[in-house]
Amino acid sequence: MSSVPCHVACVMDGNGRWAAQRSLPRSAGHQAAEAAVIDVIEAAHAGGVQWLSLYAFSTENWRRPCDEVDHLMWLVRRTLRKHALALHARGIRCRFLGVGDPRIPPTLTRDITDLMELTRDNKRMTLTVAFDHGGRRDIVEAARSLIRDRVPAEDVTEANFAGHLPHPDTPDVDLVIRTSGEQRISNFMLWQVAYAEWVFPEVLWPDFRAAHFWECLTAYRQRRRRFGDVTVPATTDEG
Amino acid sequence: MSDTTATAGSHATAASGEPATPDSALLGPHSLLHGYCNDARWGLAVVRATVLEAAHPQIGAALLDNSTFVAHPWRRLRNTLTSTQRILDADTGVRDREVSRLNRMHARISGDDAQGRPYNAMDPEARAWVVATLFESTLTMSRLSGESLDGPTMEQLYAEFRAFLALLEGDADHLPLTLRQFWPYFDDMLARGLENTEAIRVILFRLFAQVPPPPLLRGRPAVWAVGRTVAGPVAAAVIMASLPESFRRQAGLGDLPGAQALSRGVHLGSGVATRLLPQSWTRTDTLMGILDPAPGQGSGAAAGALAALNRRRSQAAALFRLLTPDPEDAGSGGPAARSADRFFAEVLDQTGDGHLDWPDLAAMAREIATRLDLGERDETRLYDAYADWWRELLGALDADGDGRITRQEYAATAASLAGPALIKVAEVLFDVADSDGDQSIDAAEYRTLFRRAFERDLAGADPDAGGRYSRGEFVREFLAFMSGQRPSNAYDALLAQS
């Protein structure tokens, strides 16, 4: 099945609105997001997606109220510990993108390091969690790293620039799913989404389930088919 | 076992009959001692020997006053292991360097015990007893774990231990020349030379009951506490039951029902494990590596296999940490500033006796000097800086003038800890840690000092610096830590954690 996208990314949007619709505190929305995360990981794993990226927390999210941030940190940690073994057992390699802010509690940093260490030899699927991530910051970091390595300006190509990004083996994103109908990039993996297809399902992230995920994959496949119509001679086309 | 030359050597010495200084060629990577030192079981023998040593009045007093083994047993264990391995190194240069370092260290340890009798860590008779107890404990450990040594092997081992003493002392005259003469000496020491010292009790009852978690389990005090309530008394009983009968009687150590069988069982089990498990699992450094993981440690032997093993091990450790319950799960954010009390107990009171005096600061200097493997000049500078700091502290904090600082005296004036003498300590520490003298601490130098890689919470202050510490940053960091204002993972690993 070559039509399965190699790298799918999800911008998990709508937790706050989900909670507001139910007159619950925002933190309840984040808590409800856990089920969606696990469902999507399962679906991607079962569907043969090789790379799955989740946008959990952006560098801009630090501006949110202190309580919410604290709760989110606690929640990430709890979720991570709860599912560590299951992820490992499924052969999922877990990575974190970002995680550079000193405000992240050291206990969480340690668990993140432990999870990466535990699963680093797994091959079935790579799960990248963009946590405290900023697309521009990664690009700036790559530029710094190039300068530090004293690479002459004329030698800088797209390929070797990409080699200085964090986790350079990550392929380009094929499909980005942004839930809750919002249609923005929000500084997410800017370099890697250059050629990505975007879908914007209306469902809020806490309600997002495997079935929605399949719909998005189908939408992606159809777009590809139309894209193919342009290049492939019309004779092979069925309709 | 390629020890034919060594055996021949010992026979030659015995045959000549004269107390020739034992040949240090007996030591080295092919010696029996080297084999024991790499065998994790030897830990049992070392702890047992420490109990016997502690019964020697001079050694007991020195241990009580100066040793960090109660408060920081794991660190102490690692240092002992490193030191022994260096002495058994193939390169005589490494050996000589370690021996002179040990001798300088011991030369700094002297004083009076509770009854006013002087003790001195350089006392040749006491040092001979240390080696004697190690030898006898090694034999006992072998015997109890089901592999008694035959006559020639015992002779050879004895010769190696004498060579060990000779390396430290310059001669081995305080240990009998032959194994046959050793036993009367040992029995005589048991009968007359030992006392029922405080140190024995501290080791058997306090150390085992209160041993702090090894670095692996530091984040899991609850898990460790539960394990320790079971393992502590068992370990004490195992060690106690392996001691000579006459010694137990004299020291008034009770005989628990079943302790003998338990001790035999544990020893036998460890012997069987050593024979059945892959050799790399039961090596001392593997075990230490699990308990006290040190990143970037490059030991030359079988590096590839060891790296693979390390990887599995670190994955297992990661899994373990992720699966065990965590008391901080309740969602406490960030490290709170350490309370003055905790700082006193964890950092300042190195010997764990409840007050701050010179041996505590000397222990800090000793730890740093050991880590950095300092030469005599740098070591002296470091000790001098610490001694100046001690005088400064005493002047500022010792309200009742009894020559030591209690917890209360410390709590009353904790702020004045960061005086000029402490800044001097920080500067000297920077100088000696900056081994290439380029006025900055780079990643390799940092790793030597702290046994860990640069960390975000430290280097994070200035990510553009490219992972270097300037003198100013280093001094600031040290002062912030030493004045108890700010916890630091790196300094915790160096001075606080065991």
Interface residues (C-beta under 8 A of the other chain):
Chain A: D70 H71 M73 W74 R77 R78 L80 R81 A84 L85 H88 G100 P102 P105 P106 T107 T109 R110 D111 T113 D114 L115 E117 L118 R120 D121 R144 R148
Chain B: G219 R311 S314 Q315 A317 A318 L319 R321 L322 L323 D326 E328 D329 G331 G333 G334 P335 R456 D457 G460 P463 D464 G466 N489
